[in-house]
Amino acid sequence: AVIAGASVTITNTETSVTRTTQTNDDGFYSVTNLQPGSAYQVEISAPNFETRIVKEVAVRLGTTGTVNVE
């Protein structure tokens, strides 16, 4: 199911730099201008749902990445 308005926090675990956004009405989110690296964590939370954390997410220069959470 799509969850609109979920909070999405992207954290670089090496630098502790954090960016936060929300999913749109279609359940999609976008975070731009992240530094390349493989030490990112994606945390997604919404009321009445269990918080999900995806670790060791890689960010590559000049690409668009996708992290799907069920």
C-alpha positions in Angstrom: 0.0 0.0 0.0 1.1 3.5 -0.7 1.7 5.7 2.4 1.4 9.4 1.7 3.0 11.8 4.1 5.5 9.3 5.6 8.7 10.9 7.0 11.9 9.8 5.2 15.2 10.5 6.9 18.5 9.9 5.0 21.6 9.8 7.2 25.2 9.6 6.1 26.5 7.3 8.9 30.1 8.4 8.4 29.4 12.2 8.7 26.1 12.2 10.6 24.7 14.6 8.0 20.9 14.1 7.9 18.2 15.1 5.3 14.5 14.7 5.9 11.6 14.8 3.5 8.1 13.3 3.2 6.5 11.0 0.7 4.0 12.5 -1.8 0.5 11.4 -2.5 1.8 8.5 -4.6 4.2 7.4 -1.8 7.3 8.6 -3.6 10.1 10.8 -2.2 13.2 12.4 -3.6 16.4 13.7 -1.9 18.9 15.5 -4.1 22.5 16.6 -3.8 23.7 13.8 -1.5 27.5 13.2 -1.4 28.5 9.9 -3.1 29.2 7.1 -0.7 27.9 3.7 0.6 27.3 4.6 4.2 23.7 5.9 4.0 20.8 4.8 6.1 17.2 5.4 5.1 14.5 5.6 7.9 10.9 5.7 7.0 8.1 6.3 9.6 4.4 7.1 9.6 1.7 7.1 12.2 0.2 3.6 12.8 3.0 1.9 10.9 6.2 0.3 12.1 9.4 2.4 11.4 11.6 0.8 8.8 15.4 1.3 8.5 17.4 0.3 5.4 21.2 0.3 6.1 24.2 0.5 3.8 22.5 2.3 1.0 24.9 3.4 -1.7 24.7 6.8 -3.4 26.5 7.1 -6.7 27.4 10.2 -8.6 25.2 11.2 -11.5 22.6 8.4 -10.9 19.1 8.1 -9.4 18.8 5.4 -6.7 15.7 3.7 -5.4 15.0 2.3 -1.9 11.6 0.6 -1.7 10.3 -0.3 1.7 7.5 -2.7 2.5 
